[in-house]
């Protein structure tokens, strides 16, 4: 057996401490946010902490995978030869348990958010997952499309396993730290120096790690501890029966995309919209904080003349999949079936067929707005100013998202997202 290295490689040391700091931060973060999310005063902050928690969880999962690969391809320092057999077993079983936890904790968290069910409120909650707001992380396949009763059961059991394993992590961290301090200050064998290079190495002999890294009994001992925690947590968290799950939650079926009806031109002056100088924006509140978004792709046709309001008309087609708020989690949620559903219904249509003068440069357009399969009547007050054949139009209206069937599974009462959504239109056009 070749000699063991005196300490872990720099990569192994960096991975160890990065994962350790992340896990230690995640545990109190998880406990706090689970309570704070139900308090109106702390809801907005708790929402942000939830997103950070999920992002750090995926970071731990990626770092753990890297660390496993590194561990399997590099030798590790040997343990002091004076260590008793049971101590060696406990040390290696604890390491195996840590690896199991570092994989199982983020995976059960991922499973939980993929169900689209909130255990805290025992209700559907479709929230996308983004990695530090940079890109959307897809949910696990098939879970989100399952029946409501199954998603609810999986959510409770995943969260139960997740929570009990978090307590298991507390126990393992305490044992791990206690053993490291014992080796450093009582045994004085230099084991802690394997992971803290500035410490002095011990003088005693070491026994190299076996080539198999961990015997099967040690592996099974550590992993069985994690499996027992996960199973116990899942069983203990089994939800109480929910009356009429099918009735409480209506499945959202994506309506097939249909071709847009042809636009019948108005008889008033035709205008060509300058889309580079025009915007369609929307505003509201989410988790107690204001948000502002825009649609990046849309097209419009307009015929308008203050002297010929009867012949005026406007049609705007918006690609709902281009909604942007600058928050990857919000954008991912908006693209879900219960919100804008761009997969099933990619185009929203506004059509104004009646205009009224309000005095001065103020006017009012009456028409319809269709989002997904729901059409509602709308009235858009706007201003119209023209100079040298160039017109500027600015209008604003307020929509009730519940009337448009937006977010009705997750947030029909408006606890998370405001029911009132403001829409602001600014258009520049030429004759």
N, C-alpha and C positions, 0 to 999 in steps of 0.2 A: 504494500500500500504506500503510495507516494506521500510525501510530507504535505501537511495541510498549510494553507496560507495563514499568516499571523492575524489578519483581519479581513473583513469583507471588502470587495472591490468598491471603488468610489461610486460606481453606478448603483450597486446594491445599497450602499449607505444612503445615497441621495433618495432612492426610492423608498427605503425604510422610513426615513424621517418625513418625507413628503406625505406618505400615506398615514403615518402616525398623527401628524398635525391635523390632517383632514378629518380623520375619524374622531379625534378628541373634540374638534370643533363641531362636528355634525351632531353629536349626541345631545348636548344641551340645546342646540339650535332646534332639533326635532321636537324636544319636549316643550320648549317655549312656544313654537309656532302652532303646535297642535291645540294649545289653549287660546293663544292670542287671536287666532283666525276667527273665533266666534265673538270677539269683543269689538264693537263698532269703533272704539277709539284706537285700536291697534290693528284693525283689519288690513289697512293699506300696507303697513310695514310687514305684517305677517305674510301677505301675498308675495311681497318681494323676497322675503326670507325663504318661502317655499320654493321660489324659482332658483335661488342660490343653492338651496339644499339639494334640489334635483341635479343641478349642474355639477356640484361637488361630488355627488354620488356617481355620476357617469365618469368623472375624472378618476375617482377611486377605482372604478371597474377597469378603466383603461390602464392605469398604473399597475394594478394588481396583475393583469394579464402580462404586462411587460416584465414585472418582477418574477412571475412564474417561469417565463422563458429564460430569464437571466439565471435564475436559481438552477434550472435544469441543465444549463450549459456551463456552469462555473462551480468550482469546488468551494466549499465553505470552511471556515476555521473549525478545528476540532474542539471538543469539549475537554475540560480538565480531566486528566486521568483519574483523579481522586473522587470524582463524582460517583455516587452510588447508582446502581442499576435503575432504581425507581426514579431517581432524579433525572436520569437521562431519558427515561420513558416519558416522564411528565413534561420535560423540556421540549421534546420532539412532538409529543401529542399536542402541546399548546401551540407550537408553530403550525401544525396541520390545522388546528381549529381556527387560528387566525386567518390562514389562507381561505378556509371555507367561509368564514364570516365576511372577508373582504370581497368575496364573490357573491355570496347569498344576500347580503344586505342591499347592495344596489340592484340586484336582480329582482328581489321581492318588491322594492320600491318602484321599479320600472313596471312590474306586473300590476301593481296597484294603480298607478296613474293611467295605465293602458285600459283599465276597465271603464273609465269615465264615470266613476261613482264615488261620491264623497262620504266617507264613513262618519265624519263629524256631524253632518246634517242628514245622513241616511237618505240621500237623494242624488239623482244624476248630476254630474258636473263635468262638462266637456272642456278641458283646459289643455291646450297644446303644451309640449315641453320643448324648450329651447336651451341650448348650451351656452350659458352666460350671455344670452341675447344675440349670439352670433349666427346660429343656424338652428333649424327645427330638428329635433330628434324624433324619429317616427315611433309610434306606439307599437307594442308587440302585435303581430298579426293575429287575426281571428277573434281576439278578446273583445274588442270594441263592437264587433258585429254580432256578438252573441245575444241571446235573450236577456231581458233586463234582470230577471231573477238570478240567472247564472252569473252575470256581471257583478251583481250585488254580493252574492255569496263569495265569489273570488276576491272581490275588493276587501271584504271583512277578513277573510282568511290570510290574504297577503299582508294586510296591515297588522294583523295579530302576530304573524310570524316575524314581520319586520320589527315590531316593537319589542317582542321578547328577546330576539337576537341582539337588539341594541343593549338590553340589560346584560346579556351574555358577554357582549364586548366590554362592558364596564368591569365585569368579573375578571375576564382574561387580561385586560390592561392592568388591573390591580395586581394580579398574580405575576405578570410579566415584569412590571416595574419593581415589585417587591423582591423577586428573584434576582434581578439585575443589581439592585442595591445590596443584597446579601452577598453576592459574589464580589462586589467591589469593596465593601467595608468590613465584612466578616471573614469571608474566605480569602480575600485579597489575591485572587487568581487571575485578575486581568481580563475576565470575560467581557466586561463592559467596554473595554478598549477595542473590542472587535468592531463596535459600531460608533465609538467616539474616539477618533484617531489621536486626539490630544492627550488622552489618558495613557498612563504607563502600562506596559504589558506585564503580565504575571511571570513568575520565574518557574512555575511548575510545568510538568510534562502535560502534553495534550494527546488525546486519542483522536485520530482523524475520523471525519465523517465517513460512513460507508458509502460505496459508490451508488447505492440505491437511494441515497439521501435519507429516506425514512423507511423503516421496516413496515410491513403491511399492518402489523398489530398497532404500531404507533399511529399510522395514518388513520386506521379505522377508529382508534380511540378518540382522536381529535375530531374527526369528521362526524362520528356518531353523536358527540356532544352537540354539535351544531344542528344535525338532523333532528335530534330530540327536541331542541328548543323550537325549531321551525314547526314541527308537527304539533307540539303542545300549544304554541301560540296560535296556530291555525284552528285547532279544535276549540280552544277557549274563546276565540273570537267569532265563532259561528253565529250568524245573525239570527235574531228572533224572526218568526214568520212575518212577512209583510202582506197585509191584506190586499188582494187584487193587484199584484205587481203589474200584470198586463194592463190593467186599467189606469194605474198610477203613472205609468210611463208609456207613452205612445211612440212606437218605433218610427223613426224618420226615414221614409223611403225616398230615394232620390228620383225626382221626376225626370223622365227622359228629355234631353235637350230638343227643342223644336225650332224650326226655322222661323225667323222673325217675319211678321206680316209686312207686306210692302207699304211704304210710306206714300200717302197721297199728298202731293204738294199743296201748299196754300197758294192763294192768289196775290198776297201782298209781296212786298219787296223781298227778294231772296238774299241771304247773307252767307258768306263763307267764314266759318269759324277758324280763328288762329289758335290752334290747340297749344302751341308753345307759350302763348300768353294767356291761357285760360286754365281754370282749375275747378274741380269738384272736390270739396273737402267735407269731412264729417267730424263731429265733436260729441263728447259725452264724458261720463265718469266711469272708472273701473276700479273696484276695490277702494273707493274713497278718493281716488286721484283722477284729475282731469286728463283726458287723452285727446289727441287730434290726429286725424288721418286724412288720406286722400286716395282717389282712384287714379292710377297711372295711365290707364288705357280706356278711352271712351271716344265716341264720335257723335256729332250732332248735326241736325239740319234745321234751319230756322227761316221762316218767312214772317217779317214783321214790319208794320208801318203804322205809326200813331194815327195816320189819317185813314187807315183801312184795317181796323181791329177785327172786323168780321172775317177778313181774308187772312188773318195772321195765324200762324201755327208753328209748333216746335216739337221735335222728336229727338230724344237723347238716348243712346244705347251705351250702357256701362258694362265693362267686363269685370264682374265681381271678384274674380280671382286676382285682380291687381290692387286690392285694398292694401294700403301700407300705413302703419302707424309708427314705425321705427322700433317696435317691440316685437321680437320674433315669436314670443309666446302668444301675444294678442293676434298677430297675423296668422299663426298656425290655427288658432281657435276659430277665427273668422272663416277660414277655408273649410271648416267642418260642415257636415250635413245639416246640423240644426241651426247654423248661422247662415252664411251666405250661399253655401253649397255650390261652389263654382263648377264642380264636377257634374252634378246633375242638372243645374240650371245656370249656365255660365253668363247669361245676359240679364241685366235689369233694364227696364224700359220706362222712361218718363215721356208722356205725350200730353202736350198742352193744346187744347182745341178752342178755348174761349178766353178772351182778353178783355180787361176793363181798365179804363183810365181812372186814376185816383187823384189827379191834379198835379200840375207841374211835370216833373220827369218821373213820377211814380205810376206804376201799373200793377196789375194783378193778373196772373195766369192761372186758369183753372183747368185741371186735367186729371190724369190717372198715373199711378206709379205701380209697376209690377216688379216684385222681387220674389224669386222662386216661382211658386204657383199662386201667390196671393196678390191681388190687385186692390188698391185702396184709392179713394179720391183724394186729391191734394190741391192746395191753393198756394201758389208761390208769389209773394209780393216781390217786386224788383224795381230797380231804377234803370232808365234807358237814356243814354246821352250819346249824341252823334256830332261829329265834326269832320268835315272834308271826306265824307264817305266811310269813316271809321266809327264804329259804335262800341260803346262799353256798357256792359250789363252786369249788375250786381244784385243778387237775390239771396234770401235766406228763409228757410222754413224749418219747422220742428216736426219730427216723425215719432210716432209711438211704435217702438220696435215690436211690442207684443201684438199689435194689430197686423204686423207684417210677418208674424210667426218666426221671429228671430230669437234664438236662445230660449225657447219655451220649455225645453226639457230640463236644462240646467238652472235657469234663473228666471222663471216666470214672474216672480215677485219683485225683481229688480234689486235684490240684495247685493249683487256683485256689479252688474252693469246697469247703468241708468236706463229706465224705460224711455225717457225722452232723448232722442238723438238729433242734434242739430245738423242741418245740411246747408252749406254755403256754396253758391255758384258765382264765379266771376268769369265773364266771357268777353273776349275782344274779337270783333268780326268786321269784315269789309263787305261793302255792297257787291 
